[in-house]
Amino acid sequence: MSKVEVIVVGAGIVGLAHALAAAKRGRQVVVFERNTRAIGASIRNFGMVWPIGQPQGALYARALKSRQIWLEAAEGAGFGIEECGSLHLAYRADELAVLEEFVAANRAADSIQLLTADEVAQKSAAAVTEGLLRALWSATEMTVDPREAIAQLPDYLAAKYGVAFRFGEAVTAIAHPQVLAGGKPWSAEEIFVCSGADFETLYPDLYAASGLTKVKLQMMRTGPQPNGWRIGPSLCAGLTLTHYAAFADCPSLPALKQRIATETPFFPKWGIHVMMSQNRAGELVLGDSHEYGLSPDPFDRAEVNQAVLEYLRGFARAPSFSIAETWHGIYAKLPGQVHWIQHPEPGVTVVNALSGAGMTLSFGLAEEVLDRQVLV
């Protein structure tokens, strides 16, 4: 039987973050991934590290910690990362009211600012400034290409910290300290289950009682924009204000949500809010929607993608919106919670349901988990 200090199940962003946090503390780490490479939600997203979406306090601090670790990892692993910032564009009075309330409640933050249309034009070649009232600029947001980053992080962790990766080997049983993986027995002092699919089968009773649901999101990607054209900051508009918890306490938000539900009920029906990022290759990543349920429809809806593109053209322009690829991702969510951490037996920690904020929060959360100091 092979013995190690730490086993991590899953090589998506949550598993990689916990492997890094453990290895940085001098522990011997082996990561098991049932697939030959990570193919889940960790590579099917915008690649946005998005602190602006987190409420002030412990979650925002966790996002900033993650941001710093992303910068260190990108330098070490050699994948691209852009400290691009973000713009929330307001074209209606109720959208502007939410932005003004948000800024007023966060006056101590030196990374945010309300900009005029002329100031937005100086920052972004992509933002539509006709009819633009104001925009919220935030300096903290970054973008990576998740396909590139998630593929390169294992080699970095192996080279710098000695983390061993066992791809194509499923963990089929855990009875601490024993683990059956790839048909062979292992022993570990501590085990972290960071893969939702593995959690469902390893602890089915715990999963059934958890209250977790799943969220399917539809996304699109263009080809590289011509002549090296760049969008500048990542972009979003009024719909996004209804999605992120950072804006939840703004007094004008209920009126904004009601207006959207009345004018465009298709958007809340499918959980659509529209954002645009750009990767190092120059491709635009566009989306998305949110469809809830334990068994999401495996087939994508053309009308959802069309609605995203139509709304996008109201606040963003680009040389080409020709779509090269469409896909969907699925992540776990526990309504009302920002993550789900359980200890089904001594020595075993299940980390799941980061609710679509895995790229933004995983590295910081893993630091807290390893220090036994999860703050939220």
Secondary structure, 3 states (H helix, E strand, C coil): CEEEEEEEECCCHHHHHHHHHHHHCCCCEEEEECCCCCCCHHHCCCCEECHHHCCCCHHHHHHHHHHHHHHHHHHHHCCCEECCCEEEEECCHHHHHHHHHHHHHCCCCCCEEEECHHHHHHHCCCECCCCCCEEEEECCCEEECHHHHHHHHHHHHHHHHCCEEEECCCEEEEECCEEEECCEEEEEEEEEECCHHHHHHHCHHHHHHCCCEEEEEEEEEEEECHHHCCCCCEEECHHHHCCCHHHCCCCCHHHHHHHHHHHCCHHHHCCCCCEEEECCCCEEEEECCCEECCCCCCCCCHHHHHHHHHHHCCCECCCCCCEEEEEEEEEEECCCCCCEEEEEECCEEEEECCCCCHHHHHHHHHHHHHCCCCCC
